[in-house]
Amino acid sequence: MLTINETLARGLKDRFFADFATEISGAFQKQLRSMSLRNIKRGKWLRAARDCVDRLERFSIASYEGGSKVKPYFVTTVLETLDSREYNTWNEKCLFSQQLLLSFDPAFVDCTPGRFSIGEHAIMRLFMRSPVGEDARGNLLPYSIIKQLAYVPLWSTFWIWFHKLTRKIDFRDELSIVIPAPNGVFIAHLSKKTTRWKSGPSSMTNPPGTIAKSFAI
C-alpha cells in the first residue's frame, strides 16, 4: 500500500475538493430535479428513489430506508459544496452536509442542511492516516475516505443535544470534542456561529453545528 506523506496528502486534498465541487453539484442538482415523483405508483416510486440514492452513493455518508410497505421513505446524508458557503467559521475551506428525505405518502422531497462540516485539514489527515482504497491497477480512490465519516451524523447530533442539556456550561468553541470513526477519531468543536447560505433563489439559516477539525488514529 502506498505511503502518503504530508505533501502528497495536501495535493490529494486539493484535488479532492476541486473534483468534488464539480461532481457532487452536478449529480445532486440533477437528482433533485428528477425527484418530482408525485402521482405515480409505489413500485415505480421505489425504483426511482433507490436509483436516486444509488447515484449519490459516492458522496453519501449514510443512507436509510424506512417506513412501511405502503408508506416508504428514504433518507440519505451527503457531503456538499456551495460557493456561498465555501469556508467554515474560522475561514478554513470545508465540505458541509445535506440531508435528503424522499417520502412516498405524503409525497414530497425535502432537502435540509446538516449539522456538521468537514474542514480541509481533516480531509488531508484522512488521506495520511486512514486506509485509502485502490483500484485493480493500484490507483488511489479518493472518495473511499468518505466511509470514515460514517458515525459523524449521529455523534454531531449527540453533541448538539448534549449542549442543549447543559446550556449553563457553554463549551462551544472552547472544548475539543471527539467523534469516533471506523479507523480513528475526529477532533471537532461545536460552533456558536449561525450561518446563512444560498441555494439557487432561496436562502436558509443553518444553526450552530459540529465542525470536524482533524483526524487521528
C-alpha positions as CSV (number, residue, x, y, z in Angstrom):
1,M,0.0,0.0,0.0
2,L,1.3,3.5,-0.9
3,T,2.6,5.6,2.0
4,I,1.0,9.0,1.8
5,N,3.2,11.8,3.2
6,E,2.0,15.3,4.0
7,T,3.0,16.8,0.6
8,L,1.1,14.1,-1.3
9,A,-1.9,14.3,1.2
10,R,-2.1,18.1,0.6
11,G,-2.2,17.5,-3.2
12,L,-4.8,14.8,-2.8
13,K,-6.9,17.2,-0.6
14,D,-6.8,20.0,-3.2
15,R,-7.7,17.6,-6.0
16,F,-10.5,16.1,-3.8
17,F,-12.1,19.5,-3.2
18,A,-11.8,20.5,-6.9
19,D,-13.3,17.3,-8.2
20,F,-15.9,17.0,-5.5
21,A,-17.2,20.5,-6.2
22,T,-17.7,19.7,-9.8
23,E,-19.1,16.1,-9.5
24,I,-21.4,16.4,-6.5
25,S,-23.0,19.7,-7.6
26,G,-24.0,18.2,-11.0
27,A,-25.2,14.9,-9.5
28,F,-27.0,16.4,-6.6
29,Q,-28.9,19.0,-8.6
30,K,-29.7,16.5,-11.3
31,Q,-31.2,14.2,-8.8
32,L,-33.2,16.9,-7.1
33,R,-34.7,17.9,-10.4
34,S,-35.6,14.3,-11.2
35,M,-37.4,13.6,-7.9
36,S,-40.7,15.3,-8.6
37,L,-42.3,11.9,-8.1
38,R,-46.0,12.7,-7.5
39,N,-49.0,10.8,-8.7
40,I,-47.1,7.6,-9.6
41,K,-47.4,4.1,-8.4
42,R,-45.5,2.9,-5.4
43,G,-43.4,0.4,-7.3
44,K,-42.2,3.0,-9.8
45,W,-41.5,5.4,-7.0
46,L,-39.4,2.9,-5.1
47,R,-37.3,2.2,-8.2
48,A,-36.8,5.9,-8.8
49,A,-36.0,6.7,-5.1
50,R,-33.5,3.8,-4.9
51,D,-31.9,5.0,-8.2
52,C,-31.6,8.5,-6.7
53,V,-29.9,7.2,-3.6
54,D,-27.6,4.9,-5.6
55,R,-26.5,7.8,-7.8
56,L,-25.4,9.8,-4.8
57,E,-23.7,6.8,-3.1
58,R,-20.2,8.0,-3.9
59,F,-20.8,11.2,-1.9
60,S,-23.0,9.6,0.7
61,I,-22.1,9.2,4.4
62,A,-25.1,7.2,5.4
63,S,-28.5,6.2,4.0
64,Y,-31.6,4.7,5.5
65,E,-34.7,3.1,4.0
66,G,-37.7,3.2,6.4
67,G,-41.4,3.5,6.8
68,S,-43.9,0.8,6.0
69,K,-44.6,-1.2,2.8
70,V,-47.4,1.2,2.0
71,K,-45.6,4.4,3.0
72,P,-41.9,4.0,2.4
73,Y,-39.3,6.8,2.7
74,F,-35.6,7.2,2.2
75,V,-33.1,9.4,4.0
76,T,-29.5,10.0,2.8
77,T,-26.8,12.3,4.2
78,V,-24.3,13.5,1.6
79,L,-21.3,15.9,1.6
80,E,-22.0,19.0,-0.5
81,T,-20.3,22.2,-1.6
82,L,-21.7,25.7,-2.2
83,D,-20.0,28.8,-3.5
84,S,-21.8,30.8,-0.9
85,R,-20.5,28.7,2.0
86,E,-17.1,27.6,0.8
87,Y,-15.4,28.3,4.2
88,N,-16.2,27.4,7.8
89,T,-16.4,29.7,10.8
90,W,-12.6,30.1,11.0
91,N,-12.1,30.6,7.3
92,E,-10.9,27.1,6.5
93,K,-12.2,25.6,3.3
94,C,-14.8,22.9,4.1
95,L,-17.4,20.5,2.9
96,F,-20.7,20.7,4.6
97,S,-23.6,18.2,4.8
98,Q,-27.1,17.9,3.3
99,Q,-29.9,15.6,4.3
100,L,-32.2,14.5,1.6
101,L,-35.6,13.0,2.5
102,L,-37.7,11.2,-0.1
103,S,-41.3,10.3,1.0
104,F,-43.9,8.4,-0.9
105,D,-47.0,9.2,1.2
106,P,-47.3,12.1,1.7
107,A,-45.3,12.7,-1.5
108,F,-42.5,15.2,-1.1
109,V,-38.8,15.7,-1.3
110,D,-37.1,17.6,1.5
111,C,-33.5,18.9,1.4
112,T,-32.1,20.5,4.6
113,P,-28.6,21.5,5.7
114,G,-26.9,19.0,8.0
115,R,-25.4,19.9,11.4
116,F,-21.7,19.3,10.6
117,S,-19.0,20.3,8.2
118,I,-15.5,18.8,7.5
119,G,-12.5,21.1,7.3
120,E,-9.8,20.7,4.7
121,H,-7.2,19.9,7.4
122,A,-9.4,16.9,8.5
123,I,-9.6,15.8,4.8
124,M,-5.8,16.0,4.5
125,R,-5.3,14.0,7.7
126,L,-7.7,11.3,6.4
127,F,-5.5,10.8,3.4
128,M,-2.5,10.5,5.6
129,R,-3.9,8.3,8.4
130,S,-6.8,6.3,7.2
131,P,-6.9,3.4,4.7
132,V,-7.3,4.9,1.2
133,G,-8.8,2.5,-1.3
134,E,-7.1,1.5,-4.5
135,D,-8.4,0.1,-7.8
136,A,-7.1,-3.0,-9.5
137,R,-4.3,-1.0,-11.1
138,G,-3.2,0.5,-7.8
139,N,-4.7,3.9,-8.4
140,L,-5.9,5.7,-5.3
141,L,-9.7,6.1,-4.9
142,P,-10.0,9.5,-3.1
143,Y,-13.7,9.1,-2.3
144,S,-13.0,6.0,-0.3
145,I,-12.1,8.2,2.7
146,I,-15.8,9.3,3.0
147,K,-16.6,6.0,4.7
148,Q,-14.6,7.3,7.7
149,L,-17.4,9.8,8.3
150,A,-20.0,7.1,8.9
151,Y,-20.6,8.0,12.6
152,V,-20.3,11.8,12.2
153,P,-24.1,12.4,11.6
154,L,-25.0,10.5,14.8
155,W,-22.3,12.0,17.0
156,S,-22.7,15.5,15.8
157,T,-26.4,15.3,16.7
158,F,-25.5,13.9,20.1
159,W,-23.1,16.8,20.9
160,I,-25.7,19.4,19.8
161,W,-28.3,17.6,22.0
162,F,-25.8,17.5,24.9
163,H,-25.2,21.2,24.6
164,K,-28.9,21.9,24.8
165,L,-29.0,19.9,28.1
166,T,-26.0,21.8,29.5
167,R,-26.7,25.4,28.4
168,K,-25.3,26.8,31.7
169,I,-21.9,25.4,30.7
170,D,-21.3,26.8,27.2
171,F,-18.4,24.7,25.8
172,R,-19.0,25.8,22.2
173,D,-15.8,27.0,20.5
174,E,-13.9,26.2,23.8
175,L,-13.8,22.5,24.2
176,S,-12.5,20.0,21.7
177,I,-14.8,17.0,21.3
178,V,-14.2,13.5,20.0
179,I,-16.2,11.8,17.3
180,P,-15.3,8.1,16.6
181,A,-14.5,6.8,13.1
182,P,-14.1,3.3,11.7
183,N,-10.3,3.7,11.7
184,G,-9.6,6.5,14.1
185,V,-11.2,9.6,15.7
186,F,-12.1,13.1,14.6
187,I,-11.2,16.1,16.8
188,A,-14.0,18.6,16.5
189,H,-15.7,21.6,18.1
190,L,-19.2,22.9,18.4
191,S,-19.6,26.3,16.8
192,K,-21.5,29.2,18.3
193,K,-22.0,30.9,14.9
194,T,-25.2,30.7,12.9
195,T,-24.6,30.9,9.2
196,R,-26.8,31.6,6.2
197,W,-26.3,30.0,2.9
198,K,-27.9,30.3,-0.5
199,S,-29.1,27.6,-2.9
200,G,-30.5,28.9,-6.1
201,P,-33.0,31.7,-5.4
202,S,-33.7,30.8,-1.8
203,S,-31.6,31.1,1.3
204,M,-31.6,29.1,4.6
205,T,-30.3,29.5,8.1
206,N,-28.0,26.8,9.3
207,P,-27.9,26.6,13.1
208,P,-24.7,26.1,15.0
209,G,-23.2,22.7,14.3
210,T,-20.2,20.4,14.7
211,I,-17.1,21.1,12.7
212,A,-14.5,18.3,12.3
213,K,-11.1,19.8,12.6
214,S,-8.7,16.9,12.4
215,F,-8.4,13.1,12.2
216,A,-6.2,10.8,14.2
217,I,-5.6,7.1,14.6
